Amino acid sequence: MSQDQPALDATAAEQPAAPTTQPAAPPSFVKLAMRNMVKKGGKSLFHFALTVTVLLTLLVGLAYLTR
């Protein structure tokens, strides 16, 4: 049995270790949205400004009606 032991150790040392890398996870929706916003900056800023304007108008209008 002592003769078999070195042979097993030699074959185990020759085999490379299995890689433990995880496959890359798909990007999150937030990252995709940020990438899209950077790519189409002018349109995103226009939509943001339009949203802010509409929300402020709605709040001021409701405040005026409920005074």
C-alpha positions in Angstrom: 0.0 0.0 0.0 2.8 2.4 0.7 3.9 2.1 -3.0 0.4 3.2 -4.2 0.3 6.3 -2.1 3.1 8.3 -3.9 1.4 7.5 -7.3 -1.9 8.9 -6.1 -0.3 12.0 -4.8 1.6 12.6 -8.1 -1.6 12.3 -10.2 -3.5 14.5 -7.8 -0.8 17.2 -8.0 -0.8 17.1 -11.8 -4.5 17.9 -12.2 -5.3 21.6 -12.2 -7.8 22.9 -9.6 -11.3 23.4 -10.9 -12.0 27.2 -11.5 -14.5 28.6 -9.0 -15.4 31.7 -11.0 -19.1 32.5 -11.0 -20.8 33.5 -14.3 -21.4 37.2 -14.5 -24.8 38.1 -13.3 -26.9 40.2 -15.7 -26.8 43.9 -15.0 -29.5 45.2 -12.7 -32.4 47.3 -14.0 -30.9 50.4 -12.2 -27.6 50.0 -14.0 -29.4 49.6 -17.3 -31.5 52.7 -16.6 -28.4 54.7 -15.6 -26.6 53.6 -18.8 -29.6 54.5 -20.9 -29.9 57.9 -19.2 -26.2 58.7 -19.9 -26.6 57.6 -23.5 -29.7 59.7 -24.1 -28.9 62.6 -21.8 -31.0 65.4 -23.5 -34.2 63.4 -23.6 -33.8 62.2 -20.0 -33.3 65.8 -18.8 -36.3 67.0 -20.8 -38.5 64.3 -19.3 -37.2 65.0 -15.8 -37.9 68.7 -16.2 -41.4 68.0 -17.6 -42.2 65.6 -14.7 -41.1 68.2 -12.1 -43.1 70.9 -13.8 -46.2 68.8 -13.9 -45.9 67.7 -10.3 -45.3 71.2 -9.0 -48.3 72.5 -11.0 -50.5 69.7 -9.7 -49.5 70.4 -6.1 -49.9 74.2 -6.4 -53.3 73.6 -8.1 -54.5 71.3 -5.3 -53.3 73.7 -2.7 -55.2 76.5 -4.4 -58.4 74.4 -4.6 -58.3 73.2 -1.0 -57.4 76.5 0.7 
